[in-house]
Amino acid sequence: MIEAAAGRLEGHARVTPLLNSPLLDAIAGRRVWVKAECLQVTGSFKFRGGWSAVSALEGPGGVLAYSSGNHAQGIAAAAQAHGREAVIVMPADAPSVKVANTKAYGAEVVPYDRATGDREAIGAELAEARGLTLIRPYDEPLVIAGQGTCGLEIARQAAEVGVSDADVITCCGGGGLTSGIALALEQAAPGLRVRTAEPVGFDDVARSLEAGNIQRNKSLSGSICDAIVTPQPGDLTFPIMQRLCGPGFTVSEEEVLRAMALAFLRLKIVIEPGGAVALASALFQGEGIEGDDVVVVASGGNVDAGIFTDAINTYGGSA
């Protein structure tokens, strides 16, 4: 399915670069390779899964998704390109840039309260009432397959720079990207081991992997890393992560903001908070990493100007 998704994505998704900076290597104490999915179409890896799912649909009809913004944009852009209606259920506190971009791709945005609303129930009800196909953000095989195409690229690019044995750290919410990459690397580069990264207080995946069963977050709001704040790992994704992933990393918001500033200053890329947790893990949690190389996925760059400016102003001088 991942290889089939790669075929459908060819000519539509970007092959994003694997970047390196000796200045980041010095901080991490090893070579850090950054897979810049923030440069992907719509500004995040979610375009891969969105296009994979929408391009595989048969017959007429629109699509529906629930998302804090990146899956929303991926689905909206893919639906627009395929001439399909898109309705997106988004948290009322989603970053304004994500809401605006989703609407710019022609989607209808339905807001809900992240803390009290059940986005899955809202989405399912809307899909049934309006005859729309629901495309879940991570518990959907076609979406997982699309995200796995990022893993195929990592395998090729890592081989090109002589890396065959390393941790691959992914920013992890529900686990679609992580499980897709892990499945791709299992076949294409078995020496690359996937690890998850999450913000403090929203580390359901790390706790689930440690406990051996699915753990739930106590809160669904209150983190700047909105892109990866989910209730718990997915029912489809968790068994894959449990089988293929090593222990997860947890980073503070300060470490996230510092990583954002460093990515901008040293690599000249813009990463949103949820997309920076993997880089923050590599730079500031290095005692948990073995080997001379680490690959991190900078999963998205859709950040509001205020948060990005704060990161640069606060940590740019010391980066």
C-alpha positions in Angstrom: 0.0 0.0 0.0 2.9 2.4 0.7 4.4 1.7 -2.6 1.1 2.2 -4.4 0.6 5.5 -2.5 4.0 6.6 -3.7 2.9 6.0 -7.2 -0.2 8.1 -6.8 1.8 10.8 -5.1 4.4 11.1 -7.8 4.3 14.4 -9.5 2.0 15.9 -6.8 3.9 15.6 -3.5 7.4 17.1 -3.1 10.5 14.9 -2.4 11.5 16.9 0.6 15.3 17.4 1.4 17.3 15.7 4.2 19.2 18.7 5.7 22.3 18.9 7.9 24.1 21.6 9.7 27.5 21.2 11.5 26.3 23.8 14.0 23.4 21.6 15.0 25.7 18.5 15.0 27.8 20.3 17.6 24.9 20.8 19.9 23.6 17.3 19.6 27.0 15.6 19.8 26.3 13.6 16.6 25.2 14.2 13.0 21.6 15.4 12.8 19.7 14.8 9.6 16.5 16.8 9.3 13.8 15.5 6.9 12.1 18.9 6.1 8.5 17.9 5.7 7.7 21.5 6.6 8.5 22.2 2.9 5.9 19.7 1.7 2.8 20.8 -0.2 0.4 22.5 2.3 3.4 22.9 4.7 3.3 19.4 6.3 3.6 15.7 5.8 -0.2 15.5 6.0 -0.5 16.2 2.3 0.9 12.7 1.6 -1.8 10.9 3.6 -4.5 13.3 2.3 -3.6 12.8 -1.4 -3.2 9.0 -0.8 -6.7 8.7 0.6 -8.6 11.1 -1.7 -6.9 9.8 -4.9 -8.0 6.3 -4.0 -11.7 7.2 -3.7 -14.1 5.8 -6.3 -17.4 7.4 -7.4 -18.7 10.9 -6.7 -19.1 12.7 -3.3 -17.3 14.9 -0.9 -15.0 14.2 2.0 -14.9 15.1 5.6 -12.0 15.2 8.1 -11.4 16.4 11.6 -8.1 18.0 12.3 -6.3 20.9 14.2 -5.1 22.1 10.8 -2.4 20.0 9.0 -4.6 17.0 8.1 -7.3 19.6 7.3 -5.1 21.3 4.7 -3.9 18.1 3.2 -7.4 16.8 2.7 -8.7 20.2 1.5 -5.9 20.5 -1.1 -6.3 17.0 -2.3 -10.1 17.3 -2.5 -9.9 20.6 -4.4 -7.5 19.0 -6.9 -9.9 16.1 -7.4 -13.0 18.3 -7.7 -14.5 17.1 -4.4 -16.2 19.0 -1.7 -14.3 19.1 1.6 -15.8 19.7 5.1 -13.3 20.0 8.0 -14.1 19.9 11.7 -11.5 22.0 13.4 -10.9 23.1 17.0 -12.0 26.7 17.7 -8.6 27.5 19.1 -6.7 26.1 16.0 -3.9 28.5 14.8 -5.4 31.1 12.5 -2.9 30.4 9.7 -4.2 26.8 9.6 -7.8 27.8 9.5 -7.2 30.5 6.8 -5.2 28.0 4.7 -7.8 25.3 4.9 -10.5 27.7 3.8 -8.2 29.0 1.0 -8.1 25.4 -0.4 -11.9 25.7 -0.7 -12.9 23.7 2.3 -15.8 24.4 4.7 -14.6 24.7 8.3 -16.8 23.6 11.2 -15.4 24.7 14.5 -15.7 22.8 17.8 -14.5 23.1 21.4 -11.3 21.0 21.7 -11.7 20.6 25.5 -15.3 19.5 25.6 -16.2 18.4 22.1 -15.9 14.9 20.6 -14.4 15.5 17.2 -14.9 11.9 16.1 -18.6 11.9 17.0 -19.1 15.3 15.3 -17.3 14.1 12.2 -19.2 10.8 12.0 -22.5 12.6 12.4 -21.7 15.2 9.7 -20.4 12.6 7.3 -23.6 10.5 7.6 -25.9 13.5 7.4 -24.3 15.0 4.3 -23.2 11.9 2.5 -19.5 12.6 2.9 -16.6 10.1 3.1 -14.8 10.4 6.5 -11.0 10.3 6.2 -9.5 10.0 9.7 -6.2 11.7 10.4 -4.3 8.5 11.4 -6.5 5.5 12.0 -7.0 5.0 8.2 -4.9 2.6 6.2 -4.7 4.8 3.1 -3.5 7.7 5.2 -0.9 5.6 7.0 0.3 4.4 3.6 0.6 7.9 2.3 2.6 9.0 5.4 4.8 5.9 4.8 6.1 7.4 1.6 8.1 9.8 3.8 9.8 6.7 5.1 10.7 5.4 1.6 12.4 8.8 0.9 14.3 8.7 4.3 15.6 5.2 3.4 16.9 6.4 0.0 18.3 9.7 1.3 20.0 8.2 4.3 21.7 5.6 2.1 22.9 8.4 -0.1 24.7 10.0 2.8 26.0 6.7 4.1 23.6 6.3 7.1 22.4 2.8 7.6 22.2 2.5 11.4 20.4 5.3 13.3 17.4 6.4 15.3 14.7 8.1 13.3 12.7 10.4 15.5 9.2 11.4 14.5 6.8 14.0 15.9 3.9 11.8 17.1 0.2 12.5 17.7 -2.1 9.6 16.8 0.7 7.8 15.1 -0.1 7.9 11.4 3.3 9.3 10.4 5.2 7.2 12.9 3.6 3.9 12.0 3.8 4.6 8.2 7.5 5.5 8.4 8.2 2.5 10.7 6.5 0.1 8.2 8.4 1.6 5.3 11.8 1.4 7.0 11.2 -2.2 8.2 11.4 -3.2 4.6 13.6 -0.5 3.0 16.1 0.2 5.8 15.9 -2.1 8.8 18.9 -0.5 10.4 16.9 2.7 10.9 14.9 2.5 14.2 11.9 4.7 14.7 11.4 6.7 18.0 8.5 9.0 18.9 8.6 12.5 20.2 5.9 14.4 22.1 5.5 17.4 24.4 5.4 17.2 28.2 1.9 16.5 29.5 0.8 15.1 26.1 3.0 12.0 26.0 0.3 9.4 25.5 2.3 7.4 23.0 5.5 7.2 25.1 3.4 6.1 28.1 1.5 3.6 26.0 4.7 2.1 24.6 6.2 1.8 28.1 3.0 0.3 29.6 2.3 -2.0 26.7 -1.3 -0.8 26.3 -3.0 2.4 25.1 -2.9 5.3 27.6 -5.0 8.4 27.3 -4.0 12.1 27.8 -5.7 13.8 30.8 -6.1 17.0 28.8 -6.7 17.8 25.1 -5.7 21.5 25.3 -3.0 23.7 26.8 0.0 22.9 24.6 1.6 25.0 21.9 2.2 21.7 20.0 -1.4 21.7 18.7 -0.6 19.6 15.7 0.2 16.5 17.7 -2.2 16.8 20.7 -4.5 13.8 20.4 -6.5 11.9 23.0 -4.5 8.7 22.6 -2.7 6.5 20.1 -4.8 5.1 17.3 -6.2 1.6 17.4 -4.5 0.8 14.1 -1.3 2.7 14.7 -0.5 1.6 18.2 0.1 -2.1 17.4 2.5 -1.1 14.6 4.4 1.3 16.9 4.4 -1.3 19.7 6.1 -3.8 17.4 8.5 -1.5 15.5 9.3 1.6 17.7 11.8 2.2 20.5 11.0 4.2 23.7 9.6 7.6 23.1 11.0 11.1 23.9 9.3 13.8 25.8 10.4 17.5 25.5 9.5 20.7 27.2 7.9 23.7 25.5 11.2 25.6 26.1 13.1 22.9 24.2 10.6 23.1 21.4 10.9 26.8 21.0 14.7 26.6 21.1 14.6 24.0 18.4 12.3 26.2 16.3 14.8 29.1 16.6 17.8 26.8 15.8 16.1 25.4 12.7 15.4 28.8 11.4 18.9 30.2 12.1 20.9 27.2 11.1 18.8 25.5 8.4 16.7 28.4 7.2 13.5 26.5 7.6 10.3 27.3 9.6 8.9 24.6 11.9 5.8 24.8 13.9 5.9 23.7 17.6 4.4 20.3 17.0 6.8 19.8 14.1 9.8 20.7 16.2 9.5 18.1 19.0 11.6 15.5 17.1 14.5 18.0 16.5 14.2 19.1 20.1 14.6 15.5 21.2 17.8 15.1 19.1 19.3 18.3 20.3 18.5 18.2 24.0 17.7 14.6 24.9 20.8 13.1 23.3 21.6 10.8 26.2 18.7 8.6 25.0 20.2 8.2 21.6 22.9 5.8 20.5 25.2 6.1 17.4 26.9 8.8 15.4 23.8 9.8 13.4 20.1 10.6 14.1 17.4 11.4 11.6 14.5 13.7 12.7 11.3 14.5 10.8 10.4 18.2 10.9 6.8 17.3 10.2 5.2 20.7 9.7 5.7 24.5 9.4 2.3 26.0 9.7 2.9 28.2 12.7 1.2 31.5 13.6 3.5 34.5 13.3 3.2 35.4 17.0 4.5 32.1 18.3 7.3 31.9 15.7 8.4 35.5 16.5 8.4 34.7 20.2 10.7 31.7 19.6 13.1 33.8 17.5 13.1 36.8 19.9 13.5 34.6 23.0 15.9 32.0 21.8 17.5 33.3 18.6 20.2 35.3 20.4 21.4 32.2 22.3 21.0 29.7 19.5 
